Amino acid sequence: MRTLVLLLAFSTAVFGQKVHTLCQACHSEQVSDFLQHPHAEKALSCDACHGASAKHREASGGAPPDKVAGPQEVPALCGGCHSAQLKQFQPSKHSQILAAAGRVKAPNCGTCHGVH
């Protein structure tokens, strides 16, 4: 089991660098911003939030990434790793505003913490 964990950690770090390299050509500003973020220090990569997005990378335009979280989806996406923070967010006023129908510009995790 320990070997598997080490292998996964190593492959995630190596794969993460590869994904950044692939994304950098078109999304240099986003990748530069992301590389300054604590998530990059944890060996996360673009694919952690956007999926493998192979069709997007191979297209000559018009193919969206596998995942793009809408404002109301951001807490669940972030909460996948930050469960304690999600539990604090859920009963908050910000969460209530976000959950209200038609409130697209309501605050979510990215409002204060950035998305890249």
C-alpha positions as CSV (number, residue, x, y, z in Angstrom):
1,M,0.0,0.0,0.0
2,R,2.8,2.4,0.9
3,T,4.5,1.8,-2.5
4,L,1.2,2.6,-4.2
5,V,0.8,5.9,-2.3
6,L,4.4,6.8,-3.2
7,L,3.9,5.9,-6.8
8,L,0.7,7.9,-7.0
9,A,2.3,10.9,-5.4
10,F,5.3,10.7,-7.8
11,S,3.1,10.2,-10.9
12,T,0.8,13.1,-9.8
13,A,3.8,15.5,-9.5
14,V,5.2,14.4,-12.8
15,F,1.8,14.4,-14.6
16,G,1.1,17.8,-13.1
17,Q,4.2,19.4,-14.6
18,K,3.2,17.8,-18.0
19,V,-0.3,19.3,-17.8
20,H,1.0,22.7,-17.0
21,T,3.3,22.5,-20.0
22,L,0.4,21.5,-22.2
23,C,-1.8,24.3,-21.0
24,Q,0.9,27.0,-20.9
25,A,0.9,27.5,-24.7
26,C,-2.6,29.0,-24.7
27,H,-3.2,29.8,-21.0
28,S,0.1,31.4,-20.0
29,E,-1.4,33.9,-17.6
30,Q,-3.6,31.4,-15.8
31,V,-0.7,28.9,-15.5
32,S,1.6,31.6,-14.2
33,D,-1.0,32.7,-11.6
34,F,-1.6,29.0,-10.6
35,L,2.1,28.3,-10.2
36,Q,2.1,31.1,-7.5
37,H,-0.8,29.5,-5.7
38,P,-0.4,27.0,-2.7
39,H,-2.3,24.4,-4.8
40,A,0.7,24.2,-7.2
41,E,3.0,23.6,-4.2
42,K,0.8,20.5,-3.3
43,A,1.5,19.0,-6.8
44,L,-2.0,19.7,-8.0
45,S,-2.4,20.6,-11.6
46,C,-5.0,22.0,-14.1
47,D,-6.6,18.6,-14.4
48,A,-7.5,18.6,-10.7
49,C,-10.3,21.1,-11.4
50,H,-10.7,20.9,-15.2
51,G,-10.3,17.1,-15.8
52,A,-8.0,15.7,-18.4
53,S,-9.6,17.9,-21.1
54,A,-7.9,15.9,-24.0
55,K,-10.5,17.1,-26.5
56,H,-9.9,20.7,-25.4
57,R,-6.1,20.4,-25.8
58,E,-6.3,18.7,-29.1
59,A,-8.9,21.0,-30.7
60,S,-8.2,24.0,-32.8
61,G,-10.8,26.0,-30.9
62,G,-14.3,25.7,-29.6
63,A,-13.9,22.6,-27.4
64,P,-14.4,23.4,-23.7
65,P,-12.4,21.7,-20.9
66,D,-14.0,18.6,-19.3
67,K,-15.0,20.6,-16.3
68,V,-15.6,24.3,-15.6
69,A,-17.3,24.9,-12.3
70,G,-20.1,27.5,-12.4
71,P,-20.4,29.8,-9.4
72,Q,-22.8,27.5,-7.6
73,E,-20.6,24.5,-8.2
74,V,-17.4,26.0,-6.8
75,P,-18.0,25.2,-3.1
76,A,-18.6,21.5,-3.9
77,L,-15.5,21.4,-6.1
78,C,-13.3,23.0,-3.5
79,G,-15.0,21.1,-0.7
80,G,-13.9,17.8,-2.3
81,C,-10.5,18.5,-0.7
82,H,-11.4,21.2,1.8
83,S,-14.2,19.5,3.7
84,A,-13.7,21.4,7.0
85,Q,-14.0,24.7,5.1
86,L,-17.0,23.5,3.2
87,K,-18.7,22.6,6.5
88,Q,-18.1,26.2,7.7
89,F,-19.2,27.7,4.4
90,Q,-22.5,25.8,4.1
91,P,-24.4,27.5,7.0
92,S,-22.9,30.9,6.1
93,K,-24.8,33.9,4.7
94,H,-22.5,33.6,1.6
95,S,-23.7,30.1,1.0
96,Q,-27.4,31.1,1.4
97,I,-27.0,33.9,-1.1
98,L,-25.2,31.6,-3.5
99,A,-28.0,29.0,-3.2
100,A,-30.7,31.6,-3.9
101,A,-32.1,31.1,-7.4
102,G,-30.8,33.6,-9.9
103,R,-28.0,34.9,-7.8
104,V,-25.2,34.1,-10.2
105,K,-22.8,36.8,-8.9
106,A,-23.0,35.6,-5.3
107,P,-19.7,35.0,-3.3
108,N,-18.1,31.6,-3.4
109,C,-14.6,30.2,-2.5
110,G,-13.0,31.8,-5.6
111,T,-14.3,35.3,-4.7
112,C,-11.8,35.6,-1.9
113,H,-9.3,32.9,-2.6
114,G,-9.0,33.2,-6.4
115,V,-9.5,30.5,-8.9
116,H,-5.9,30.1,-10.2
